[in-house]
Amino acid sequence: MKKRRLLIALILLAVLGVGLLIYLNTPRIVARNALAGVADDLLDRSELKPLVKMSKKGSLSVSADIDTNAMYPPVNGELYIGEELDLSLDGKLYFGKGTLFLKNACLGLNGFQTEADLYVGKKYAYLDSDLTGGAVGMIKGEMTEALKSSELAREMPVELYRELLPMMKEYDGISEEKKSDSSLLLEYLAELVLCVEKNADYKSETREVLLQGERVKCRVVTATLDADGVRAVLHRLSEMLSDEAFCEVIDQYGSLLNDLLVGLGILSEDTWLKSPSGALRQWLHAETESWESATDATRVVEIVTPRLSSKLLSLRFLDGDNALFSLDFGKEGAKKTDRITVSVGSVSYTYSISHADGIRRASLYRELDRGVYPLFFLSIDEQNDSFCLFWRDGGTERYLMGDWIETKKSTTVIAEKFTDDKGSWIDEGFHIELTFQMKDKMPKPLAKKAVRNLFDLTTDDIWEIITKSRGLWAQLL
C-alpha cells in the first residue's frame, strides 16, 4: 500500500512538473519573464557591480583641487551610504530606504568656505557646521507646526510661506513605506505590459535570428496588436497620463535621459525636453488621431530568447516589416554580452566592452555607413594602473587621464590631466581624486535631540549666519 501511495505521489508530481513546464513555456509567460528579468541582468554586469554594491552600502571620498586661484577653492568630503537608497532625479533628495551622510564637506565660493557634516535619514536631516553654529535641520513630523509658529514665518513674504507650507506637510506626512520612483516606474510599465498582453495575439516559433552579426537558432515570441488592440493600449496610456504621480516619474527619468543623451552628443541641446510627459502627451495625441480610422494596420513586438530559457536576447518593435526600435544583446544576453546595440529607425548605437592584454575598454559609438562615430570610451591599463576617458561635450572632444587603482573593496580614480575647450592639455593646478569604497561603515550621526529645527532659527540667527558668510553674501549682492 505504501509503495502504491508513493507511486501515485510521484506520478502526481511528474504531472504537476510537466504542467508547470508547459505553462512557463507558453509564449505569453516567456515574453513576460524575458522583459521582467532584463533590468536585473543589466545591473548584474561585471562593470556595474562595484557601483551597485556601493549604492547599497558604501562610501565615496572626494578630493578636488582645480587651480586654487580660480573661482572654486579645493573641495573634499566623504559620502556614506547606508542601506539601499532611492534618489529622486529632479534635483530633490528622497531616501525612501536609506540614509546619506556627507562628512567634512569643504564648500566654497569666492572666499566663502566652511567645513560641514550633512546627514539625511528617514527620521531627520541636518547640516552641522561652524557657519550654522551647530546642527540645524528638518525633523519628520515637526516641520509643519514649527513653520506656523516660527518668527521666520512672520518675517518672510506671504508667497514664500504659501510655497513652504505644503512642502512641510508633505515632508511630515511621507511614510517610510512610500514607494520609490523606480518602483513606481516599474509598476506603471507592468500595467502597460499587462494591457498589451490582454489585447495581443501571441505565437512562438524556433528559427535562426541575426544577433550581433551571428546567426543563432532561437525561440522567437511575437505579440501582434491589431488596430483595436493598439487603440486599447493608447487609451490606457492616456489614463495613466492623467495620474500626476505617473507624469512626475516620467518627467524625472525623461529629463535625466535627455541630459545624458545631450551630454554624450547623441542629441543637440535644442532638442532637450523640459517636459517629457508633455512631449508624451503630444505624441499620444498624434498616434490616437492616426489610429482612429485604421483597420488593417498592426504593431508587432518580437521577443527573442534561447530555446530553453526566457533570457532576453533581442527585442524589436515592428510596424509591418519596418523596425521602429530594436535592442540586440547577442547570444549571451544582457548580463554577459560584450556588445549591446540599440536602434531607433535607421540610427544605431552600440555599447561594447573588451578585456585583452591587461587593458579593459568600454565604448559607446554611433554606427555610420562609412564607419563609427565615437561618443564615449574608457580605457583602463591594469598593468600601469592608469586610465584614459573620452567623451563629447556638445561639439567639443574631451579627454581625461590619470591613475586607476583597484582593490577587492575599493576603486580609486585620480585625474590629473585633461583637455580644455581648445583641445590643449592641462596638467597643472588640476587634481581630482575619487575613492569608491564598498561595505564602508557609516559614521554614527548626531542624535535627533541634538538637531535644532530649521524654523526655530530667529532673524538674529539668520543675520549671524549672513555675517559669517559675508564673502558669499557680498558675491550674491
FIMI-637662 format. One line per 8 residues: their letters; for each residue x, y, z of C-alpha. Coordinates in Angstrom, 2 decimals, decimal comma. Layout:
residues N
a) X/Y/Z; ...;
END
This chain:
residues 477
mkkrrlli) 0,00/0,00/0,00; 2,82/2,41/0,89; 4,57/1,68/-2,41; 1,33/2,34/-4,26; 0,84/5,69/-2,50; 4,44/6,66/-3,24; 3,98/5,75/-6,89; 0,78/7,85/-7,09;
alillavl) 2,56/10,78/-5,43; 5,45/10,54/-7,89; 3,04/10,43/-10,82; 1,18/13,50/-9,49; 4,47/15,38/-9,03; 5,53/14,47/-12,56; 2,20/15,66/-13,96; 2,43/18,91/-11,99;
gvglliyl) 6,02/19,38/-13,13; 5,13/18,85/-16,77; 2,14/21,18/-16,39; 4,30/23,88/-14,82; 6,92/23,47/-17,53; 4,27/23,82/-20,24; 2,85/26,90/-18,51; 6,25/28,57/-18,15;
ntprivar) 6,95/27,95/-21,82; 3,73/29,44/-23,15; 4,55/32,43/-25,40; 2,84/34,95/-23,10; 4,77/33,83/-19,99; 8,10/33,57/-21,84; 7,67/37,15/-23,10; 6,72/38,43/-19,65;
nalagvad) 9,66/36,75/-17,91; 12,12/37,88/-20,58; 11,15/41,53/-20,17; 10,94/41,32/-16,37; 14,47/39,90/-15,99; 16,44/42,20/-18,28; 16,86/45,06/-15,77; 18,39/42,76/-13,14;
dlldrsel) 20,69/41,24/-15,77; 21,96/44,69/-16,78; 22,63/45,71/-13,17; 24,48/42,43/-12,61; 27,02/43,18/-15,34; 30,65/42,99/-14,19; 31,43/46,67/-14,92; 28,44/47,85/-12,87;
kplvkmsk) 28,75/45,56/-9,85; 31,08/47,82/-7,80; 28,75/50,83/-8,19; 25,67/48,73/-7,44; 27,30/47,36/-4,28; 28,39/50,84/-3,20; 24,85/52,17/-3,72; 23,58/49,61/-1,21;
kgslsvsa) 26,21/50,22/1,44; 29,48/52,04/0,96; 31,18/55,41/0,63; 32,55/57,85/-1,91; 35,51/60,03/-0,93; 36,03/63,20/-2,96; 39,04/65,49/-3,16; 39,22/68,18/-5,83;
didtnamy) 41,74/70,97/-6,32; 41,29/72,80/-9,63; 43,59/75,84/-9,67; 43,23/77,41/-6,21; 43,37/80,89/-7,76; 40,22/80,15/-9,75; 36,65/80,76/-8,63; 36,24/77,50/-6,70;
ppvngely) 38,53/76,60/-3,76; 39,55/72,99/-3,01; 36,68/70,62/-2,17; 36,87/67,45/-0,11; 34,49/65,16/1,67; 33,20/61,63/2,19; 29,76/60,45/1,13; 28,48/57,44/3,10;
igeeldls) 25,51/55,38/2,02; 23,69/53,18/4,49; 21,22/50,51/3,34; 19,71/50,81/-0,13; 18,84/54,36/-1,12; 16,49/55,80/-3,68; 17,44/59,14/-5,14; 14,85/61,19/-7,00;
ldgklyfg) 16,11/62,57/-10,27; 14,51/66,02/-10,33; 17,06/67,81/-8,13; 15,45/66,80/-4,82; 16,74/64,17/-2,45; 14,41/61,48/-1,18; 15,81/58,43/0,55; 12,94/56,01/0,87;
kgtlflkn) 15,00/53,09/2,15; 18,30/54,52/3,24; 20,46/57,24/4,66; 23,11/59,60/3,42; 25,98/61,03/5,41; 28,36/63,61/3,92; 31,35/64,11/6,20; 33,62/67,17/6,30;
aclglngf) 32,43/68,71/3,06; 34,54/71,72/2,26; 32,16/74,09/0,48; 33,22/77,39/-1,02; 32,68/80,26/-3,41; 34,84/83,43/-3,60; 36,20/83,33/-0,09; 33,17/81,59/1,46;
qteadlyv) 34,34/78,28/2,86; 33,23/76,06/5,72; 33,66/72,53/6,99; 30,29/70,79/7,24; 28,67/67,45/8,01; 25,40/66,69/6,18; 23,15/63,81/7,20; 19,89/62,76/5,52;
gkkyayld) 17,96/59,89/7,08; 14,44/58,54/7,43; 13,55/60,46/10,59; 15,57/63,66/10,28; 18,23/65,53/8,32; 20,77/68,14/9,37; 23,69/70,35/8,40; 26,33/70,79/11,09;
sdltggav) 28,97/73,46/10,52; 30,68/76,47/12,12; 28,52/78,59/9,88; 25,27/77,37/11,47; 26,72/77,19/14,98; 25,72/73,55/15,41; 23,38/71,06/13,78; 20,36/72,65/12,09;
gmikgemt) 17,88/70,63/10,09; 14,50/69,07/9,49; 12,74/66,62/11,80; 9,96/64,48/10,37; 6,58/65,14/11,97; 7,57/68,52/13,41; 8,17/70,82/10,43; 4,61/71,99/9,69;
ealkssel) 3,87/73,24/13,20; 7,38/74,67/13,56; 6,87/76,72/10,40; 3,45/78,01/11,51; 4,78/79,24/14,88; 8,20/80,45/13,71; 9,49/84,01/13,82; 10,79/83,47/10,29;
arempvel) 7,24/82,83/9,03; 6,13/86,24/10,29; 9,04/87,93/8,52; 9,03/86,07/5,19; 6,94/87,08/2,15; 3,44/85,56/2,07; 4,17/83,89/-1,28; 7,19/82,08/0,19;
yrellpmm) 5,17/80,91/3,20; 2,44/79,55/0,90; 5,05/77,59/-1,03; 6,78/76,21/2,08; 3,67/75,10/3,98; 2,55/72,30/1,58; 6,18/71,19/1,24; 6,49/70,79/5,02;
keydgise) 3,14/68,99/5,19; 4,36/66,55/2,56; 7,68/66,03/4,37; 5,93/65,36/7,69; 3,43/63,02/6,07; 5,80/60,91/3,96; 5,59/57,36/5,18; 8,61/55,12/5,39;
ekksdssl) 6,60/52,79/3,20; 6,36/55,35/0,36; 7,24/53,74/-2,91; 10,41/54,83/-4,63; 10,36/56,47/-8,05; 11,96/53,40/-9,61; 9,30/51,13/-8,04; 6,52/53,39/-9,32;
lleylael) 8,01/53,42/-12,82; 8,21/49,62/-12,86; 4,60/49,38/-11,68; 3,40/51,67/-14,47; 5,39/49,76/-17,06; 3,94/46,50/-15,72; 0,43/47,93/-16,15; 1,20/48,83/-19,75;
vlcvekna) 2,67/45,37/-20,42; -0,46/43,73/-18,97; -2,61/45,89/-21,25; -0,55/44,74/-24,24; -0,85/41,11/-23,09; -4,62/41,40/-22,81; -5,02/42,77/-26,32; -2,28/40,94/-28,27;
dyksetre) -2,20/37,63/-30,11; 0,87/35,56/-29,20; 2,74/32,90/-31,10; 6,10/31,18/-30,73; 8,44/29,55/-33,23; 12,03/28,37/-33,49; 14,15/29,92/-36,23; 17,52/31,49/-36,95;
vllqgerv) 17,97/35,10/-35,86; 20,83/37,50/-36,58; 22,31/38,53/-33,22; 25,33/40,87/-33,26; 26,21/39,69/-36,75; 25,93/35,96/-35,91; 23,10/33,65/-36,96; 21,73/31,82/-33,92;
kcrvvtat) 18,83/29,35/-33,65; 16,44/30,83/-31,08; 12,89/30,90/-29,82; 11,02/33,90/-31,25; 7,86/35,07/-29,50; 5,72/37,60/-31,37; 2,90/39,64/-29,85; 0,69/41,17/-32,53;
ldadgvra) -1,67/44,06/-31,82; -4,38/44,75/-34,38; -5,92/48,21/-34,73; -8,38/47,66/-31,85; -5,56/46,40/-29,65; -3,40/49,44/-30,41; -6,30/51,77/-29,61; -6,84/49,97/-26,26;
vlhrlsem) -3,17/50,41/-25,31; -3,22/54,10/-26,33; -6,36/54,60/-24,23; -4,69/53,00/-21,20; -1,64/55,22/-21,66; -3,94/58,25/-21,83; -5,47/57,23/-18,50; -2,02/56,86/-16,96;
lsdeafce) -1,06/60,38/-18,13; -3,97/61,77/-16,09; -2,16/60,46/-12,98; 0,06/63,21/-11,55; 2,44/60,69/-9,96; 2,99/58,99/-13,33; 3,77/62,33/-15,00; 6,26/63,22/-12,25;
vidqygsl) 8,12/59,93/-12,69; 8,16/60,34/-16,50; 9,50/63,90/-16,15; 12,20/62,84/-13,69; 13,55/59,91/-15,66; 12,89/61,56/-19,03; 14,86/64,68/-18,07; 17,74/62,54/-16,83;
lndllvgl) 17,76/60,58/-20,08; 17,71/63,78/-22,12; 20,62/65,24/-20,14; 22,58/62,02/-20,65; 21,93/61,92/-24,40; 22,81/65,62/-24,78; 25,98/65,10/-22,73; 27,03/62,18/-24,93;
gilsedtw) 26,37/64,20/-28,08; 23,54/61,93/-29,23; 21,06/64,81/-29,05; 21,72/68,52/-29,53; 20,84/70,95/-26,73; 17,95/72,48/-28,68; 16,15/69,11/-28,61; 16,19/68,95/-24,79;
lkspsgal) 12,66/68,42/-23,47; 11,61/70,49/-20,49; 8,50/68,35/-20,05; 8,90/64,72/-21,17; 5,34/63,99/-20,03; 4,11/66,89/-22,17; 6,02/65,52/-25,16; 4,48/62,10/-24,48;
rqwlhaet) 1,02/63,69/-24,48; 1,70/65,31/-27,85; 2,91/62,00/-29,28; -0,09/60,19/-27,83; -2,49/62,73/-29,35; -0,92/62,31/-32,80; -0,92/58,50/-32,54; -4,53/58,39/-31,34;
eswesatd) -5,62/60,51/-34,32; -3,69/58,35/-36,80; -5,26/55,14/-35,43; -8,85/56,41/-35,23; -9,85/55,08/-38,64; -7,19/52,37/-39,05; -8,46/48,85/-39,70; -5,77/46,61/-41,21;
atrvveiv) -2,63/48,12/-39,62; -0,77/46,21/-36,89; 2,04/46,66/-34,39; 4,28/43,69/-33,57; 6,59/43,13/-30,61; 9,22/40,46/-31,30; 11,00/38,89/-28,31; 13,94/36,56/-28,88;
tprlsskl) 15,18/34,12/-26,22; 17,24/30,89/-26,15; 15,18/27,80/-26,97; 15,26/26,52/-23,38; 15,14/29,69/-21,25; 13,42/33,07/-21,05; 16,63/35,15/-21,08; 16,12/38,16/-23,37;
lslrfldg) 18,46/38,18/-26,36; 16,71/40,65/-28,64; 13,66/42,90/-28,69; 12,05/44,59/-31,70; 9,01/46,81/-32,25; 7,74/46,49/-35,79; 5,35/48,49/-37,98; 4,68/45,90/-40,63;
dnalfsld) 8,16/44,90/-41,80; 9,79/48,15/-40,61; 11,64/48,13/-37,29; 10,71/51,19/-35,22; 13,02/50,16/-32,37; 15,34/47,25/-31,67; 17,58/46,08/-28,85; 20,24/43,42/-29,52;
fgkegakk) 22,18/41,77/-26,68; 23,69/38,97/-28,76; 23,52/35,27/-27,90; 24,92/35,75/-24,35; 22,11/38,03/-23,17; 22,22/41,31/-21,21; 24,33/40,07/-18,29; 27,35/38,62/-20,15;
tdritvsv) 27,34/40,16/-23,62; 30,25/42,32/-24,73; 28,08/44,29/-27,21; 24,68/45,96/-26,84; 23,11/47,67/-29,85; 20,11/49,99/-29,72; 18,49/51,08/-32,99; 15,82/53,72/-33,47;
gsvsytys) 14,64/53,65/-37,05; 17,79/53,65/-39,19; 20,06/55,06/-36,46; 22,08/52,58/-34,36; 24,21/52,98/-31,22; 26,48/50,29/-29,83; 28,00/49,90/-26,37; 30,90/47,45/-26,21;
ishadgir) 33,43/46,20/-23,67; 36,65/44,23/-24,08; 39,44/42,85/-21,90; 42,74/41,86/-23,50; 46,47/42,17/-22,72; 45,77/43,76/-19,33; 43,64/46,55/-20,81; 39,90/46,94/-20,21;
raslyrel) 37,89/49,07/-22,60; 34,31/50,32/-22,69; 32,95/52,42/-25,53; 29,78/53,89/-26,95; 29,56/54,82/-30,60; 27,11/55,57/-33,37; 27,24/53,28/-36,38; 27,54/55,04/-39,76;
drgvyplf) 27,78/53,74/-43,33; 31,35/54,99/-43,52; 32,40/53,68/-40,10; 31,70/54,58/-36,49; 31,33/57,90/-34,67; 32,72/57,57/-31,11; 30,71/59,24/-28,35; 32,45/57,87/-25,25;
flsideqn) 35,21/55,48/-24,30; 37,07/54,47/-21,16; 40,36/52,57/-21,28; 41,91/51,11/-18,09; 45,50/49,85/-18,15; 45,70/47,29/-15,33; 49,49/46,91/-15,56; 50,22/50,63/-15,18;
dsfclfwr) 47,16/51,46/-13,02; 46,14/54,24/-15,40; 43,09/55,30/-17,38; 42,00/57,46/-20,30; 38,45/58,78/-20,62; 36,98/60,37/-23,76; 33,58/61,99/-24,24; 31,88/64,64/-26,33;
dggteryl) 30,81/67,91/-24,71; 28,47/69,26/-27,39; 30,78/69,60/-30,38; 33,97/69,51/-28,29; 36,03/66,35/-27,77; 37,20/65,95/-24,17; 39,90/63,74/-22,65; 40,71/63,00/-19,02;
mgdwietk) 43,72/60,95/-17,89; 45,23/59,75/-14,62; 45,61/56,82/-12,22; 43,11/53,97/-11,67; 43,80/51,83/-8,58; 41,61/48,85/-7,65; 41,46/46,55/-4,63; 38,84/43,96/-3,66;
ksttviae) 36,82/46,56/-1,72; 37,63/49,88/-3,34; 38,42/51,74/-6,56; 40,40/55,00/-6,57; 40,40/57,31/-9,58; 42,96/60,15/-9,64; 42,58/62,59/-12,56; 45,50/64,94/-13,16;
kftddkgs) 45,32/65,80/-16,85; 42,51/66,95/-19,15; 41,80/68,90/-22,34; 40,27/72,38/-22,34; 37,79/73,91/-24,83; 40,57/74,44/-27,38; 41,88/70,88/-27,13; 45,02/71,84/-25,18;
widegfhi) 46,23/69,56/-22,38; 46,03/70,99/-18,85; 48,13/69,23/-16,22; 48,98/71,98/-13,70; 46,69/73,15/-10,91; 44,32/70,26/-11,56; 43,70/67,28/-9,27; 40,53/65,25/-8,70;
eltfqmkd) 40,52/62,11/-6,57; 37,53/59,78/-6,09; 37,51/56,62/-3,99; 34,56/54,21/-4,19; 34,51/52,02/-1,08; 32,21/49,01/-0,73; 30,75/47,96/2,63; 32,21/51,02/4,34;
kmpkplak) 30,54/51,60/7,71; 28,72/54,89/8,08; 29,77/57,18/10,97; 27,18/57,48/13,70; 25,15/60,67/13,11; 24,17/63,11/15,84; 21,12/62,14/17,88; 17,84/63,72/16,78;
kavrnlfd) 17,60/65,68/20,03; 20,88/67,43/19,17; 19,39/68,87/15,96; 17,83/72,32/16,06; 14,70/72,67/13,96; 15,33/74,93/10,96; 12,26/77,02/11,77; 13,39/77,59/15,35;
lttddiwe) 16,03/79,93/13,96; 15,36/83,62/14,59; 16,09/86,58/12,37; 19,12/87,30/14,56; 20,40/83,78/13,91; 19,99/84,32/10,15; 21,90/87,61/10,29; 24,67/85,92/12,26;
iitksrgl) 24,97/83,27/9,54; 24,99/86,01/6,90; 27,74/87,84/8,77; 29,87/84,71/8,97; 29,43/84,10/5,26; 29,94/87,73/4,21; 32,26/86,66/1,38; 29,41/84,73/-0,26;
waqll) 26,85/87,38/0,66; 28,91/90,11/-0,99; 29,13/87,99/-4,14; 25,40/87,38/-4,22; 24,68/91,11/-3,80;
END
